[in-house]
Amino acid sequence: MKLDVSATRTLPPELLAALNSPRTADAFQRRVVAHCLNVNPSTIGPADYFIQEARMIVPASDENWGIEVVASGVPANIDRIADLYEALDAIRKIYTNLIETHISHNKTVQLKCILIFANPIQHLDGHLKMVIESRIELVATVVFGKKDN
């Protein structure tokens, strides 16, 4: 299973570095692979479950920031579709936290997360699907100032 990240090339250098950090790879392996997908941690290796170094997105403007995170090769032998949605949400939380930690106040980053399965899986509606995705989310940092009296 590979996590492929595409990020706007004009993002702050600290955020770009965090996207490619061993800490982020560890969070993915622990919180998504081991916890959500119930993979035995002793079997998680760098060739099986990894983050691909981020590719750069060319923005329409310097302040037009976005990150897309695509997990491909997601095992289709997961017992519960709920585990897959939990994995999608865990990925979203990891990257939301990175954004909130590494961008200045009053900035916004568009975030989208996608899971692509190795084989079709039966969804809650009974249909077979190869993909589930989060809605596009705007992650913003806001400064709350003192109220004037």
BAKOL-216563 format. One record per atom (N, C-alpha, C): residue number from 0; x, y, z; atom name. Coordinates in Angstrom, 1 decimal. Layout:
BEGIN
NUM	X	Y	Z	CA
...
END
This chain:
BEGIN
0	0.9	-1.2	0.0	N
0	0.0	0.0	0.0	CA
0	0.9	1.2	0.0	C
1	0.6	2.1	-0.9	N
1	1.5	3.3	-1.1	CA
1	0.6	4.5	-0.8	C
2	1.1	5.5	-0.1	N
2	0.5	6.8	0.1	CA
2	1.2	7.8	-0.8	C
3	0.5	8.3	-1.8	N
3	1.1	9.2	-2.8	CA
3	0.6	10.6	-2.5	C
4	1.4	11.5	-2.2	N
4	1.1	12.9	-1.8	CA
4	1.5	13.8	-2.9	C
5	0.5	14.7	-3.3	N
5	0.8	15.8	-4.3	CA
5	0.5	17.1	-3.5	C
6	1.4	18.0	-3.6	N
6	1.3	19.3	-2.8	CA
6	1.7	20.5	-3.6	C
7	1.0	21.6	-3.4	N
7	1.3	22.8	-4.1	CA
7	2.8	23.2	-3.8	C
8	3.5	23.5	-4.8	N
8	5.0	23.7	-4.6	CA
8	5.3	25.0	-3.9	C
9	4.2	25.9	-3.7	N
9	4.4	27.2	-3.0	CA
9	4.1	27.1	-1.5	C
10	3.8	25.9	-1.0	N
10	3.5	25.7	0.4	CA
10	4.8	26.1	1.2	C
11	4.6	26.5	2.4	N
11	5.8	26.8	3.3	CA
11	6.8	25.6	3.3	C
12	8.1	25.9	3.2	N
12	9.1	24.8	3.3	CA
12	9.0	23.8	4.4	C
13	8.5	24.4	5.6	N
13	8.4	23.5	6.8	CA
13	7.3	22.5	6.6	C
14	6.2	22.9	5.9	N
14	5.1	21.9	5.6	CA
14	5.6	20.9	4.6	C
15	6.2	21.3	3.5	N
15	6.7	20.4	2.5	CA
15	7.7	19.4	3.2	C
16	8.6	19.8	4.1	N
16	9.5	18.9	4.7	CA
16	8.7	17.9	5.6	C
17	7.7	18.4	6.3	N
17	6.9	17.5	7.2	CA
17	6.1	16.4	6.3	C
18	5.7	16.8	5.1	N
18	5.0	15.8	4.3	CA
18	5.9	14.6	4.0	C
19	7.2	14.9	3.9	N
19	8.2	13.9	3.5	CA
19	9.0	13.3	4.7	C
20	8.5	13.5	5.9	N
20	9.3	13.2	7.1	CA
20	9.0	11.7	7.5	C
21	10.1	11.1	8.1	N
21	9.9	9.8	8.8	CA
21	8.8	9.8	9.8	C
22	8.6	11.0	10.5	N
22	7.5	11.1	11.5	CA
22	6.1	10.9	10.9	C
23	5.9	11.5	9.7	N
23	4.7	11.3	9.0	CA
23	4.5	9.8	8.5	C
24	5.6	9.3	8.0	N
24	5.5	7.8	7.6	CA
24	5.2	6.9	8.7	C
25	5.8	7.2	9.9	N
25	5.5	6.4	11.1	CA
25	4.0	6.6	11.5	C
26	3.5	7.8	11.5	N
26	2.1	8.0	11.8	CA
26	1.2	7.2	10.9	C
27	1.5	7.2	9.6	N
27	0.7	6.5	8.6	CA
27	0.8	5.0	8.9	C
28	1.9	4.5	9.2	N
28	2.0	3.0	9.5	CA
28	1.3	2.6	10.8	C
29	1.5	3.5	11.8	N
29	0.8	3.1	13.1	CA
29	-0.7	3.4	13.1	C
30	-1.1	4.6	12.7	N
30	-2.5	5.0	12.9	CA
30	-3.4	4.5	11.8	C
31	-2.9	4.3	10.6	N
31	-3.7	3.9	9.5	CA
31	-3.5	2.4	9.3	C
32	-2.3	1.9	9.0	N
32	-2.1	0.5	8.6	CA
32	-2.3	-0.4	9.8	C
33	-1.6	-0.1	10.9	N
33	-1.8	-1.0	12.1	CA
33	-3.1	-0.9	12.8	C
34	-3.5	0.3	13.1	N
34	-4.7	0.5	13.9	CA
34	-6.0	0.3	13.1	C
35	-6.1	1.1	12.0	N
35	-7.4	1.0	11.2	CA
35	-7.5	-0.2	10.4	C
36	-6.4	-0.7	9.7	N
36	-6.5	-1.8	8.8	CA
36	-6.1	-3.1	9.5	C
37	-5.8	-3.0	10.8	N
37	-5.5	-4.2	11.6	CA
37	-4.4	-5.1	11.1	C
38	-3.3	-4.4	10.5	N
38	-2.1	-5.1	10.1	CA
38	-1.2	-5.3	11.2	C
39	-0.7	-6.5	11.5	N
39	0.2	-6.7	12.6	CA
39	1.5	-5.8	12.4	C
40	1.8	-5.0	13.4	N
40	2.9	-4.1	13.3	CA
40	4.2	-4.7	12.9	C
41	4.4	-6.0	13.3	N
41	5.7	-6.6	13.1	CA
41	5.8	-7.0	11.6	C
42	4.7	-7.0	10.8	N
42	4.8	-7.3	9.4	CA
42	4.8	-6.1	8.5	C
43	4.8	-4.9	9.1	N
43	4.8	-3.6	8.3	CA
43	6.2	-3.3	7.9	C
44	6.5	-3.3	6.6	N
44	7.8	-3.0	6.1	CA
44	7.8	-1.8	5.2	C
45	8.9	-1.3	4.9	N
45	9.0	-0.1	4.0	CA
45	8.7	-0.4	2.6	C
46	8.7	-1.6	2.1	N
46	8.4	-1.9	0.8	CA
46	6.9	-2.3	0.6	C
47	6.2	-2.5	1.7	N
47	4.8	-2.9	1.7	CA
47	3.8	-1.7	2.0	C
48	4.2	-0.9	3.0	N
48	3.4	0.2	3.4	CA
48	4.3	1.5	3.6	C
49	4.1	2.4	2.6	N
49	5.1	3.5	2.6	CA
49	4.4	4.8	2.0	C
50	5.1	5.9	2.3	N
50	4.7	7.2	1.7	CA
50	5.7	7.5	0.6	C
51	5.2	7.8	-0.6	N
51	6.0	8.2	-1.7	CA
51	6.4	9.7	-1.5	C
52	7.6	10.1	-1.8	N
52	7.9	11.5	-1.6	CA
52	7.0	12.4	-2.4	C
53	6.6	13.5	-1.8	N
53	5.6	14.4	-2.4	CA
53	5.9	14.9	-3.8	C
54	5.0	14.9	-4.6	N
54	5.1	15.5	-6.0	CA
54	4.6	16.9	-5.9	C
55	5.0	17.7	-6.8	N
55	4.6	19.1	-6.7	CA
55	3.5	19.4	-7.7	C
56	2.5	20.2	-7.2	N
56	1.4	20.7	-8.0	CA
56	1.8	22.2	-8.4	C
57	1.5	22.5	-9.6	N
57	1.7	23.9	-10.0	CA
57	0.4	24.7	-9.8	C
58	0.5	25.7	-8.9	N
58	-0.8	26.4	-8.5	CA
58	-1.1	27.5	-9.5	C
59	-2.4	27.9	-9.5	N
59	-2.8	29.0	-10.4	CA
59	-2.3	30.3	-9.8	C
60	-2.0	30.4	-8.5	N
60	-1.4	31.6	-7.9	CA
60	-0.6	31.1	-6.7	C
61	0.3	31.9	-6.2	N
61	1.2	31.5	-5.1	CA
61	0.4	31.2	-3.8	C
62	-0.7	31.8	-3.6	N
62	-1.5	31.6	-2.4	CA
62	-2.6	30.6	-2.5	C
63	-2.6	29.9	-3.7	N
63	-3.6	28.9	-3.9	CA
63	-3.0	27.5	-3.6	C
64	-3.2	27.1	-2.3	N
64	-2.5	25.9	-1.8	CA
64	-3.4	24.7	-1.7	C
65	-2.9	23.5	-2.0	N
65	-3.6	22.3	-1.9	CA
65	-2.7	21.1	-1.7	C
66	-3.3	20.1	-1.1	N
66	-2.7	18.8	-0.9	CA
66	-3.7	17.7	-1.2	C
67	-3.2	16.7	-2.1	N
67	-4.0	15.5	-2.4	CA
67	-3.3	14.3	-1.9	C
68	-3.9	13.5	-1.1	N
68	-3.3	12.3	-0.6	CA
68	-4.1	11.1	-1.1	C
69	-3.4	10.2	-1.8	N
69	-4.0	9.0	-2.4	CA
69	-3.3	7.8	-1.9	C
70	-4.1	6.9	-1.2	N
70	-3.6	5.6	-0.8	CA
70	-4.0	4.6	-1.8	C
71	-3.0	4.0	-2.5	N
71	-3.4	3.0	-3.5	CA
71	-2.9	1.6	-3.1	C
72	-3.5	0.6	-3.7	N
72	-3.1	-0.8	-3.3	CA
72	-3.7	-1.2	-1.9	C
73	-4.7	-0.5	-1.5	N
73	-5.3	-0.8	-0.2	CA
73	-5.8	-2.2	-0.2	C
74	-5.5	-3.0	0.8	N
74	-5.9	-4.4	0.8	CA
74	-7.4	-4.5	0.7	C
75	-7.9	-5.4	-0.1	N
75	-9.3	-5.6	-0.3	CA
75	-9.8	-6.7	0.7	C
76	-9.0	-7.3	1.5	N
76	-9.4	-8.3	2.4	CA
76	-9.8	-7.8	3.8	C
77	-10.1	-6.5	3.8	N
77	-10.6	-5.9	5.1	CA
77	-12.0	-6.4	5.4	C
78	-12.3	-6.8	6.6	N
78	-13.6	-7.4	6.9	CA
78	-14.7	-6.4	7.0	C
79	-14.4	-5.2	7.4	N
79	-15.5	-4.2	7.6	CA
79	-15.2	-2.9	6.7	C
80	-16.2	-2.5	6.0	N
80	-16.1	-1.3	5.2	CA
80	-15.8	-0.1	6.2	C
81	-16.4	-0.2	7.4	N
81	-16.1	0.9	8.4	CA
81	-14.7	1.1	8.7	C
82	-13.9	0.0	8.6	N
82	-12.4	0.1	8.9	CA
82	-11.8	1.0	7.8	C
83	-12.3	0.8	6.5	N
83	-11.7	1.6	5.4	CA
83	-12.1	3.1	5.6	C
84	-13.3	3.4	6.0	N
84	-13.7	4.8	6.3	CA
84	-12.9	5.3	7.5	C
85	-12.6	4.5	8.5	N
85	-11.8	4.9	9.6	CA
85	-10.4	5.2	9.1	C
86	-9.8	4.4	8.2	N
86	-8.5	4.7	7.6	CA
86	-8.5	6.0	6.9	C
87	-9.5	6.2	6.1	N
87	-9.6	7.5	5.3	CA
87	-9.6	8.7	6.2	C
88	-10.4	8.6	7.3	N
88	-10.5	9.6	8.3	CA
88	-9.1	9.8	9.0	C
89	-8.4	8.7	9.3	N
89	-7.1	8.8	10.0	CA
89	-6.1	9.5	9.1	C
90	-6.1	9.2	7.8	N
90	-5.2	9.9	6.9	CA
90	-5.6	11.4	6.9	C
91	-6.9	11.7	6.8	N
91	-7.3	13.1	6.8	CA
91	-6.8	13.8	8.0	C
92	-6.9	13.2	9.2	N
92	-6.5	13.8	10.4	CA
92	-5.0	14.0	10.5	C
93	-4.2	13.1	10.0	N
93	-2.7	13.2	10.0	CA
93	-2.4	14.5	9.2	C
94	-3.0	14.6	8.0	N
94	-2.6	15.7	7.1	CA
94	-3.2	17.1	7.5	C
95	-4.4	17.0	8.1	N
95	-5.0	18.2	8.7	CA
95	-4.0	18.8	9.8	C
96	-3.6	17.9	10.7	N
96	-2.7	18.3	11.7	CA
96	-1.4	18.9	11.2	C
97	-0.8	18.3	10.1	N
97	0.4	18.8	9.5	CA
97	0.2	20.2	9.0	C
98	-1.0	20.4	8.3	N
98	-1.3	21.7	7.8	CA
98	-1.4	22.7	8.9	C
99	-2.2	22.4	10.0	N
99	-2.5	23.3	11.0	CA
99	-1.2	23.7	11.8	C
100	-0.3	22.7	11.9	N
100	1.0	22.9	12.6	CA
100	2.0	23.8	11.8	C
101	2.0	23.7	10.5	N
101	3.1	24.3	9.7	CA
101	2.7	25.4	8.8	C
102	1.5	25.9	8.8	N
102	1.2	27.1	8.0	CA
102	0.8	28.3	8.9	C
103	1.0	29.5	8.4	N
103	0.8	30.7	9.2	CA
103	-0.7	30.9	9.4	C
104	-1.0	31.7	10.4	N
104	-2.4	32.0	10.7	CA
104	-3.0	32.8	9.5	C
105	-4.3	32.6	9.4	N
105	-5.1	33.2	8.3	CA
105	-4.8	32.7	6.9	C
106	-4.4	31.5	6.8	N
106	-4.1	30.8	5.5	CA
106	-5.0	29.6	5.4	C
107	-5.2	29.2	4.2	N
107	-6.1	28.0	3.9	CA
107	-5.5	27.1	3.0	C
108	-5.6	25.8	3.2	N
108	-5.1	24.8	2.3	CA
108	-6.2	23.8	2.0	C
109	-6.4	23.5	0.7	N
109	-7.4	22.6	0.3	CA
109	-6.8	21.2	0.4	C
110	-7.6	20.3	1.0	N
110	-7.1	18.9	1.3	CA
110	-8.2	17.9	0.8	C
111	-7.7	16.9	0.0	N
111	-8.5	15.8	-0.4	CA
111	-7.8	14.5	-0.2	C
112	-8.5	13.5	0.3	N
112	-7.9	12.2	0.6	CA
112	-8.7	11.1	-0.1	C
113	-8.0	10.1	-0.7	N
113	-8.6	9.1	-1.5	CA
113	-8.0	7.7	-1.2	C
114	-8.8	6.7	-1.1	N
114	-8.4	5.3	-1.0	CA
114	-8.7	4.6	-2.3	C
115	-7.7	3.9	-2.9	N
115	-8.0	3.1	-4.1	CA
115	-7.6	1.6	-3.7	C
116	-8.6	0.7	-3.9	N
116	-8.4	-0.6	-3.4	CA
116	-7.7	-1.5	-4.5	C
117	-7.1	-2.5	-4.0	N
117	-6.4	-3.5	-4.8	CA
117	-7.4	-4.3	-5.7	C
118	-8.6	-4.5	-5.1	N
118	-9.7	-5.2	-5.8	CA
118	-11.0	-4.5	-5.4	C
119	-12.0	-4.7	-6.2	N
119	-13.3	-4.1	-5.8	CA
119	-13.8	-4.6	-4.4	C
120	-14.4	-3.7	-3.7	N
120	-15.0	-4.2	-2.4	CA
120	-16.5	-3.8	-2.4	C
121	-17.3	-4.6	-1.6	N
121	-18.7	-4.3	-1.5	CA
121	-18.9	-3.1	-0.5	C
122	-19.5	-2.1	-1.1	N
122	-19.8	-0.9	-0.3	CA
122	-21.1	-1.0	0.5	C
123	-21.4	-0.1	1.4	N
123	-22.6	-0.1	2.2	CA
123	-23.9	-0.2	1.4	C
124	-23.8	0.4	0.2	N
124	-25.0	0.3	-0.6	CA
124	-25.1	-1.0	-1.5	C
125	-24.2	-1.9	-1.3	N
125	-24.2	-3.2	-2.0	CA
125	-23.4	-3.2	-3.3	C
126	-23.1	-2.0	-3.8	N
126	-22.3	-1.9	-5.0	CA
126	-20.8	-2.2	-4.8	C
127	-20.2	-2.8	-5.8	N
127	-18.7	-2.9	-5.7	CA
127	-18.0	-1.6	-6.1	C
128	-17.0	-1.3	-5.4	N
128	-16.3	0.0	-5.7	CA
128	-14.8	-0.2	-5.5	C
129	-14.1	0.6	-6.3	N
129	-12.6	0.5	-6.3	CA
129	-12.0	1.7	-5.5	C
130	-12.9	2.7	-5.2	N
130	-12.4	4.0	-4.6	CA
130	-13.4	4.5	-3.6	C
131	-12.9	5.1	-2.5	N
131	-13.7	6.0	-1.6	CA
131	-12.8	7.2	-1.4	C
132	-13.5	8.3	-1.3	N
132	-12.7	9.6	-1.1	CA
132	-13.4	10.5	-0.2	C
133	-12.7	11.4	0.5	N
133	-13.2	12.4	1.4	CA
133	-13.7	13.5	0.5	C
134	-14.6	14.3	1.1	N
134	-15.0	15.5	0.4	CA
134	-13.8	16.5	0.4	C
135	-13.7	17.4	-0.5	N
135	-12.6	18.4	-0.5	CA
135	-12.8	19.3	0.8	C
136	-11.8	19.4	1.5	N
136	-11.9	20.1	2.8	CA
136	-11.0	21.4	2.7	C
137	-11.4	22.5	3.3	N
137	-10.6	23.6	3.4	CA
137	-10.1	23.7	4.9	C
138	-8.8	23.4	5.0	N
138	-8.1	23.5	6.4	CA
138	-7.6	24.9	6.5	C
139	-8.1	25.6	7.5	N
139	-7.7	27.0	7.7	CA
139	-7.2	27.2	9.1	C
140	-6.2	28.1	9.2	N
140	-5.8	28.5	10.6	CA
140	-6.2	30.0	10.7	C
141	-6.8	30.2	11.9	N
141	-7.4	31.5	12.1	CA
141	-6.9	32.1	13.4	C
142	-6.6	33.4	13.4	N
142	-6.2	34.1	14.6	CA
142	-7.4	34.8	15.2	C
143	-7.7	34.5	16.5	N
143	-8.8	35.2	17.1	CA
143	-8.3	36.3	17.9	C
144	-8.6	37.6	17.5	N
144	-8.1	38.7	18.3	CA
144	-8.9	39.1	19.4	C
145	-8.5	40.1	20.2	N
145	-9.2	40.6	21.3	CA
145	-10.4	41.4	20.8	C
146	-11.5	41.2	21.5	N
146	-12.7	42.0	21.1	CA
146	-12.5	43.4	21.6	C
147	-12.8	44.4	20.7	N
147	-12.7	45.8	21.1	CA
147	-13.9	46.2	22.0	C
148	-13.6	46.9	23.0	N
148	-14.7	47.4	23.9	CA
148	-15.2	48.8	23.5	C
END
